[in-house]
């Protein structure tokens, strides 16, 4: 194998046949998209998979459905997808609407969680794997007692309300639901599969769109500066009021103040 890109280490007493070396070189030289890892819990491969993040969390031995979901936000379009680890053909994806009010990765990731909830029996235990901490925080606000939780001001209240309703039914039925955050892009099969589904949902014309109803909030439009290779370009952005809109307002106000001071110094006022 090329020392510039990869190396393969084996035990000093281990004999590697020429056929195995050729197979390794062929696998290393394959170009294309993301790896589609296959979980094997029998034989020597079991030790590897049980040592991964999900394996160490006892996810592969979970007595129920093990699912993973992810969302994608590309060029103002959003897609969501989820799959089930033990049922390869059981997967679902959709486009996520309301992009007229701005797009973010948090909205399709929440939509993927709802898809997994909707497609799992109320009486069936569920382990949901995701790589988004914001999703866990949004759901955690509705767990246990304490201050009154409200959807007022929640950026994705339409999807969150639907997910909470299913969670309420699962709790009433005494069914366990676990949400676990895993690290992104670590070749975890379920998570990577969901990521691929979310990306494909955006471009696939056969995939339908859900959650398209607009709110009555004002939509702000601005141009965001992007610096690359010493050059500044501007991208058109739009969104309801959030931190990005606030930062854009402050930036324009600061630029105007700088221009005023420059005009005073040059005597052009």
N, C-alpha and C positions, 0 to 999 in steps of 0.2 A: 504494500500500500504506500502511497505517496507520503513522505515524511513532511511535506509542506502542509498538508491538509488533515491528515489523520494517521493514527498508529494503532496497532493491535497488540495487546500485551497478553501473554499466556505464561503459565507456570514453566519453570525451567525443565521439568521432567515431562511436560506435555508434548506429545507428538501431533503435529498438524499435517494432515495429508495434503497433497497437491490439489486435490479436488476441492477441499475445504478452503484452501488459500484462494483458489480461483473464484469460488463462490463469494468470498468476502470482498475481493476486488470488484467483482461485478456489481454487488450490492452497493459498494461505496461509490461507484461511478455512475449510478442511476441519477438522472436529473428529472426534476418535475416538481410537483406540489408537496404537500405535507405527507409525512409518513403515516401510513395506516397500520398502526400496531395492532397485533392480535394477541389477546390475553390467553395464555396457556397455563393452567393451574395444575398440570400433571407433569411428572418427570422433572428434569433439571431446571426447566424454565420456571417452574413454580417458585423456586427460591428467589429468582430475579423479581418477579411480579409482586411477591409478598414483601419485598424490600422497597418497593416504590412508595410514594406518598399515600396513595389510596390503600395499598396493601398494609402499610404500617398503621393506618387508621381502621383496619379490619373491614374495609369497604367491600372487598371481594367475598367475604364470608357473611355479609349482611343478609339476614333472613327477611327479605322483602325485595322491592324493586330498587335497583341502583340506577339512577338517571343522572345525566349531566346536561346542562343547557348553556347557551352562550348567545350573545347578540353582536351585531356588526353595524357600524355606522360609517358609510363610505359616500363621500360627495353628496351629503345631504339626504341620502337614502338609508333606510334602516331595515334590517332583517333579523329574524330570531329562529333558533332551531334547538332541538333537544333530541337525545337518543337514549335508549336503554341498553345498559352494558350487556345483559344476558340475552336480549332479544334484538339481534342486529337489524331485523327488518322493521322493528317498532321504532319509528322516528317520525318527527313532525317538524314542519317549518312554516313560516309565514312572513310576509312583508308587514312592517309595522307602520301605521299611518300617522297622520297629524304632523308630517314633516314641515308643513307650512309655518308652524310655530317654532321651528328650529329642531335640530336633531342632536342626539347624544347617544353614547353607547349604553347609558343606564336604562333608557326606555326599552330597547329591544332585549336587554338582559333580563329585565323584569318580565317582559312578555314571554321569554323562553321558560321562565319559572312557572308562569301560569299555564303554559301549554303542557308541561310535565304534570302539574297538579290535575288539570282537566282530564288527562288521559290515563290517570291512575285511579283504580277503584278506591272508594272512600275507606273500605275496610282493609286495604293493603298497606303495610308499612312502607315508607318511602325514604330513601336516602338521596338527597339532591346535592350534586357537586357543582360548584360554580367558582369562577375566578374573580368575582366582583364583590368587594367589601361593602359597597353602597347598598347592594341588594340585601345583604344580611342586616345592615343597620335599619333599613326601611321596614323589614319584617319584624325585627327585634322590638321596635317601638310598641308593637301590638301584643307582646307577650307578657303575661303576668299582670299584677295589679299596680296601681300607682296613679300618676296624673292622667287626666282624660286625654286620650289620643284623638286626633282629628285629622281628617283628610284635607282640611282647608289649607291651601298653600302648597300641598304636595304636588310636585311637578308632573307626576304620572298617576294621578289619583284614579283615573278610569281603570287602569290595569291593576293597580294595587287593591282597589276595592273588590274586584272580582277574585283576586287571589286570596284575600282575607276571608271572603265568604266560603271558599272551599276549605280553607284551613279551619274555619269555625266548625264546619260539618265533620271534619276529620277528628277534631278535638272532642266533639260531642259523641262520636262513635268510639272514642278511646283508642284511636289509631295514632301511632308514632310517626312523626315527620321530622327528619333531621336535615338541616342545611349545613353543609361543610364547605369552607373555602379552600380551594387548592390553587397552587401556583400555576400561572398561565404558561403555555408553551414549554411544558416539561415532558411532552410525549406521553401524557396520560391518555389512553385510548378514548375514553368516554368524553373527556373535555375537548380533545382535538377533533373528534368526530362532530361534536356540537358546533365547534368553531367553523368547520367546513360547511355544515348545513346552513349556518347563519349567513356566511358569505354568498353561498349559492342562491339563497332565498331572494337576495336583492336583484340579481340579474335574470333569474329564471322566470319567464313570462307565465308559466303554468302555476306558479305559486301565488295564492291569493293574499289579499291585504286585510288586516283587521285593525280595530281601534283607530278609526279615521275621524271620529267626531271632534270638531273643533271646540275650543273653549271660547269665552267672550273676552279673553285677555288681549291687550294691545300687543302688536308685534313690532319690534324695533329692527331697523336695518342699518348696518354700518359696514365699513370696510376695514378689515383687519390686516395690519402690516405683517409681512412674512419676510424675514431676512435669510438669504441663502447665497453663499459664495460672494459676499460683499455687496449684493444687490438687494433692494427692497421692492417687493411686489405687494399688491393688495388683493385680498380675497373678499368677495361679498358675503356677508353673514346676516342671518336674521334669526330672531328668537324672541320669546316673551321675556319679561324682565327677569334677569338673573345676574350672577356675579360677572359674567362676560359682558353683559350690556352696561353694567355699572362701571367696569374697568374701561370700556370704550368711551363712555361719557367723560370720565376723569382724564383719559389720554387726550381727547380732543380739547378739553378745557386747558390742560397743561400746554398743549401745542399753541393754543391761541395766546396764552400768557407769554410764552417764549417769543412768539412773533411780535407782540407789543413791545417787549423790552428790546428786541433787536432793532425795531423801527425807531425807538427813542435814541438808541446809541448811534444809529446812522443818520439821525435827523430827518427821517422820512415820515414823521408823525404829523 
